[in-house]
């Protein structure tokens, strides 16, 4: 028997005959203003399909001549649905994207009709944003070649386009902005073509057929646009703020991508306006303005040319604007951009550290903060609660970045920033006394503020890698434990405190830095939080215990390494707490407890240590959860636990590993496979198959032709996945022979792997069936190799069989096999005939190799690989949908306008 | 209007308001912190307590062997515990007309005020306040009477001796006024003077003022009070809460527009958020039980315990504590639980009903009057025990302290905010038991009260001085004080405040027939005036204008009328004048009448016209005109008529 591996690739980019035949009637439907379109998305899908066809190199005009007629009809019918009109404009643009298409459309004067503004305005259709956006996007698609540019310029479209930049519809305005940027950037080579030829290397990419004419047209466009930018950048009154905002966005877009000639030209034109805008000090424009300045600054050459210096000056004045909050945002923007000029960076750092310095008491900036001319304004702003909290949060968010700036830039040693964040946390919890801190009027604004607490904890977490962090461990631990203990800490604050704690433990080279008192406090607080009323807190606590177990530290410098939970919590605390958490009423907590237990035990599994009574107890509790828990999360976690255990044992265990624990593990694995594959939750089933995969890997990885599933596709990542990041590397059998396959297969059958795979194969959840199918194919390729030399092995294999249950998946498999059988009724294979003797309910025994060959696994894989909506997404079904919908709507019973209008919120 | 402050304790207030001829006492809280200076009263003989050494003065000059005992470095009075009463010398308590009670915690001194002082007034309280207050008093009396102590220590109170004592005893104030607990008889007599009121019910006091309780959201039946006349409004805000677990939400809108707002009973634990504390309570409880220990919760038999039970009911399932027994031991446990049920059901928002019920019905919470009897046979450990008194000086809690104090597995969780837990524990030291302090105080915090005051906008705020500065131990927390404009008027024990009032009006009623007879005339657009002649009748602070009685018709008599018996002739009142005399026009008129030599002199209030020829002065002032003219009656009459020409007659 030969199975051919063929994959038929369905291309959406080629138009098949069936679609081509349907298209004219679809066009007819769409062009008929009396009939309605099924829904907006179908037009979008249609356009996507056309775009796909065009991108694949096909010509729409050639493939579907009916489109041309469609366009003319629609354009002349002002009663057309605006949605259809918009679609038509964009379709036209798509067709004119190539020079040939453009030429043909122009010859039939379609282009002039379609993009004729006056026509749309007179018809009163221009008011519909749908049409305006169609116009912009249509033109945007067209503008891919010089001819289109000429058309654009000659039609005087530049002014209307600039007007659309401040359109009332945000989508239209944004599209207009994109379009303006596209014109300037796409054709920018045109202007440089004749000049110095700097970009010679990129000549290939230049748009073809550059003529002097095009160059002149481009210059005109650049001139028009940059004059407009210069004129309109400064808001005339408050209402024009929107316009300035749009222009700034456009400028940022342009400056980031423009080549030197265009950039210089733009800068020359707008620098003065930018300067004026900076002095105007408009809060809402600060961030976009900063974006523009930074884009200009980073793109301007460091060759000391005048525009460059001017930009640097603007940047300087941006960093000395009066409004303290804006200043903070500007400084933060500068740092975020990874700006490298030390003068400005140093200034930004000072700006960002000043509010922290004011609140936590002057330590960061030295005593000369009075030199910061905006000190007064900052203090004033900080006295208002809202602006105080927002400013402090901006500062905190940037502290990790600040500590990474070069030493010359930083006004203080990085470790002082850690100290400041710790002080701030103390002030926030209300525990710090004012004597050592800064302005009390400001401090009261942050006391008890959850937002500041969270920001500060995040900052502290990230600061663990800053230079000198190690000296601060004890202080950081103290404040974090205090936060964990504080009855008023909300669940998120507690979660972040735990995260910070885990990160900072990694900083410890040895745990002697943490005093016994701190450890004791931590134990107490963790015990308390494990009993918290809020499940989120219990969950974070349990998670923390797991994370801690994953961190390895040495107890004292250079000494033996152990996991952090052992070292910090003394070992006697973690497992009892986690065992208790297995009984939690909240399923998430139970699931977290299970994965934390797995992390805690991984080390002892790897060492092959004998099981403790505790562990045996846990195992029986876990099996209970797998069979009885009503929630999916804990059951998933249980399967993951056993995966983790099995993996640790098989990849690490030395020969001396305890046999009692191995036998318990294998016993459990059998239970997990049978229960997991019968679970109602598809993820449990997928995890069960992952365990089956590990068993297959272990059994066959030494055999020729076995391709590990995990090599082919990465294991799915799950929130409660306990499998470590390292790749599966199982120990391999030594000295196995081909005959060994038979015994290995027998063992795998006995473990229940085959049953799990077969039941997965007929599962109604696609991911389950897919995974099972892949694994079965792998298995088939190992035990039923196609090469002739392996026939003897196949014969031997025929003796290994497995049981099919008379109901459920067994019945299903039997049915499939029966069908296969009747198809090949004439083929003589008596032994096989004996093996599956009908589907009459009893537990039948079938030969594994025969089953593998008879299940048409490859065909199944193909079906399963396609996404579940592939049928509904095909262009054909789209076209059919449009036709059906239209037919339904034109049914005599339905009066026009009576269709159901779906409210979209 | 005056406010006499008889208590300095911000949450156990006792103030007297003198307002419009009424004398109103606002609350009469009993400061029980004084009992911390005494040794605990054990229910069962305690060898440990009885063996405590007597305190000996270093130089041996004082011998108080019988009165003072020493425990872990602190000195305690070995006597029946005594309480610090509200000040009784500042004002004659027999003059008090009414006492308004805001909640059951603030009435514990009632028998001391109403009995043996000559008090003859009425006490107003809501029904839950009265009933639960009675329970708390009854419990207190039973706690004391159950363990009678023959000895009464008094020598230590001698000023000379007290000065030489160590620690807190030395600094205790007014120890001579401290009193032992009242008797049940006194309680009953005091409570018989209580008249029940419902929320928003208006009670007239002598026609002068109207008082009305408003829901304050703090505890069952708790109220704030509005005391108002027609033109003045005083709001008395005592323990109030915005937390939603309580039966009726706080009525804030009725507090609006008061002239004076007396603010007491804010949270005693401004830094301890009740939700956080409840969480802390539950997790510590679960932690102890899981480790096999017992939990002791010293508490009052009403109040916070209801919240604890409610919270625990939800918690025990999730914490797998389903099998742990919960005991509530108090002489009034049964009634307290019943009352909480009844009153919660009456309230509109009866969200607390099913939970407590369930905790009892499912046999998870068992209640007993005392550790003797049924309890001792059903007692199972580990368990959770709720019992009083939170001071740890008397009640069943003393027994559990002796029983469980030695084991580190057990935990005592303090939830009542009234006592310092370290002071409460002092006579039990050294103690192995774990101590957790989770004071739950649901009363308004500073943030909430600032918001409330912004909303209700009183003209003046009066509050205990403690609220005008940050707490002593946290002087940097400027967020934990009241900051108002104008600044609040602070008071302390024995302060007498003059409350500022802007308006001084009385409402006077006018009878319809009298009103009918009035003839108003418009003196300027929109303002009309009329003169009224009437008899002012005042009774019960209510003023009415009545028509002047007509002379009774003369009975027909054949006798000769006697002149003497004729009723006095009521003279028609002279018309009132209004308006101003314009100087220029008046001068012109004078001239027309031949008076030409007029010297005009400007004065502070108007002008003086000197008619030099006649040696006559005319003083034209804003509120009067005088003609000084000696011996020239015709001229005076002429001048008077000239002046009258410019004025309007009513």
Interface residues (C-beta under 8 A of the other chain):
Chain A: X430 X432 X433 X434 X435 X437 X440 X441 X443 X444 X447 X486 X487 X488 X489 X527 X528 X529 X530 X531 X532 X533 X534 X535 X580 X583 X584 X585 X586
Chain B: X271 X272 X273 X276 X277 X278 X279 X280 X282 X283 X284 X285 X286 X287 X290 X311 X315 X317 X318 X319 X320 X438 X474 X475 X476 X477 X478 X479
